[in-house]
Amino acid sequence: MLFRILAVGDVVGNPGLDFAAKNLRRIKKEVGADFVVVNGENANVVGVTPKQCDSLLAAGADAITLGNHTWTRWELQPYLDESPS
């Protein structure tokens, strides 16, 4: 069984979010990816907001990786606690 994972590097700021919103589903289909992982920790340049996480998930991401910048956005903690995954 073949399982293709598309790993997307840093999505940075509005340009990165806009690109993901417009292109991620198409790219996922073109490469035949079964699962998409997006590094979202810099979507707000430093950190990521809940709204930006929702945007990346709506764009086709199945998982969003975070990092040390995550904790600069305290409003993300309740979002993560309530996330179904």
BAMARTOR-741530 format. One record per residue (C-alpha): residue number from 1; residue in three letters; x, y, z. Coordinates in pm, 1 decimal. Layout:
BEGIN
{node NUM "ALA" {X Y Z}},
...
! end
This chain:
BEGIN
{node 1 "MET" {0.0 0.0 0.0}},
{node 2 "LEU" {131.8 341.0 -97.3}},
{node 3 "PHE" {59.0 638.8 127.4}},
{node 4 "ARG" {179.5 975.9 1.3}},
{node 5 "ILE" {251.1 1257.5 243.6}},
{node 6 "LEU" {296.9 1614.5 126.3}},
{node 7 "ALA" {509.0 1815.5 370.1}},
{node 8 "VAL" {488.3 2192.4 324.4}},
{node 9 "GLY" {759.5 2411.5 475.6}},
{node 10 "ASP" {703.9 2742.4 650.8}},
{node 11 "VAL" {385.7 2924.7 560.0}},
{node 12 "VAL" {484.8 3281.9 644.4}},
{node 13 "GLY" {242.2 3570.8 685.2}},
{node 14 "ASN" {-45.0 3668.1 459.9}},
{node 15 "PRO" {140.0 3584.4 136.3}},
{node 16 "GLY" {191.9 3226.5 255.0}},
{node 17 "LEU" {-164.8 3193.2 382.3}},
{node 18 "ASP" {-303.9 3332.7 56.5}},
{node 19 "PHE" {-91.3 3093.2 -147.4}},
{node 20 "ALA" {-206.6 2797.8 61.5}},
{node 21 "ALA" {-571.9 2900.9 33.6}},
{node 22 "LYS" {-548.5 2929.6 -344.6}},
{node 23 "ASN" {-322.7 2634.8 -425.1}},
{node 24 "LEU" {-293.3 2367.9 -156.5}},
{node 25 "ARG" {-590.6 2152.1 -263.7}},
{node 26 "ARG" {-477.5 2162.9 -627.0}},
{node 27 "ILE" {-120.3 2067.9 -537.7}},
{node 28 "LYS" {-246.3 1791.1 -309.2}},
{node 29 "LYS" {-447.1 1647.5 -596.7}},
{node 30 "GLU" {-167.4 1689.9 -854.3}},
{node 31 "VAL" {85.8 1496.8 -646.7}},
{node 32 "GLY" {-169.1 1243.2 -525.1}},
{node 33 "ALA" {-106.7 1320.1 -159.4}},
{node 34 "ASP" {-314.7 1130.6 94.8}},
{node 35 "PHE" {-210.1 1351.4 384.5}},
{node 36 "VAL" {-76.9 1708.2 403.1}},
{node 37 "VAL" {139.3 1842.6 684.9}},
{node 38 "VAL" {196.1 2219.0 692.9}},
{node 39 "ASN" {448.0 2402.1 910.0}},
{node 40 "GLY" {227.2 2681.4 1039.1}},
{node 41 "GLU" {429.5 2823.3 1325.6}},
{node 42 "ASN" {519.0 3136.2 1127.5}},
{node 43 "ALA" {180.5 3201.0 966.7}},
{node 44 "ASN" {155.7 3515.6 1178.3}},
{node 45 "VAL" {524.7 3582.7 1104.6}},
{node 46 "VAL" {597.3 3487.8 1467.2}},
{node 47 "GLY" {346.3 3232.7 1588.5}},
{node 48 "VAL" {5.7 3139.5 1451.9}},
{node 49 "THR" {-349.2 3235.6 1547.6}},
{node 50 "PRO" {-654.4 3008.7 1574.9}},
{node 51 "LYS" {-806.5 3180.1 1269.6}},
{node 52 "GLN" {-492.5 3105.8 1069.4}},
{node 53 "CYS" {-500.4 2740.9 1178.7}},
{node 54 "ASP" {-862.1 2719.5 1062.1}},
{node 55 "SER" {-760.2 2876.4 731.3}},
{node 56 "LEU" {-481.8 2622.0 676.1}},
{node 57 "LEU" {-711.7 2331.8 761.6}},
{node 58 "ALA" {-978.9 2468.3 527.1}},
{node 59 "ALA" {-714.3 2500.7 254.6}},
{node 60 "GLY" {-645.4 2127.3 273.1}},
{node 61 "ALA" {-393.8 2074.5 552.0}},
{node 62 "ASP" {-454.0 1760.3 755.4}},
{node 63 "ALA" {-203.5 1854.7 1024.6}},
{node 64 "ILE" {-21.5 2171.5 1125.0}},
{node 65 "THR" {316.7 2159.6 1291.4}},
{node 66 "LEU" {403.1 2418.1 1551.4}},
{node 67 "GLY" {723.4 2525.5 1720.8}},
{node 68 "ASN" {873.2 2757.3 1977.4}},
{node 69 "HIS" {692.1 3061.4 1831.9}},
{node 70 "THR" {360.9 2896.3 1914.5}},
{node 71 "TRP" {379.1 3006.4 2275.3}},
{node 72 "THR" {401.8 3374.6 2183.7}},
{node 73 "ARG" {33.6 3348.8 2085.7}},
{node 74 "TRP" {-140.3 3262.7 2412.8}},
{node 75 "GLU" {-483.7 3264.8 2248.6}},
{node 76 "LEU" {-377.0 2946.9 2070.3}},
{node 77 "GLN" {-361.6 2738.3 2388.6}},
{node 78 "PRO" {-741.9 2702.0 2436.0}},
{node 79 "TYR" {-774.0 2634.3 2062.4}},
{node 80 "LEU" {-525.4 2347.6 2091.4}},
{node 81 "ASP" {-695.2 2213.3 2404.2}},
{node 82 "GLU" {-1029.6 2203.6 2221.8}},
{node 83 "SER" {-898.5 2068.3 1891.7}},
{node 84 "PRO" {-1043.7 1726.8 1802.4}},
{node 85 "SER" {-703.8 1607.5 1684.3}},
! end
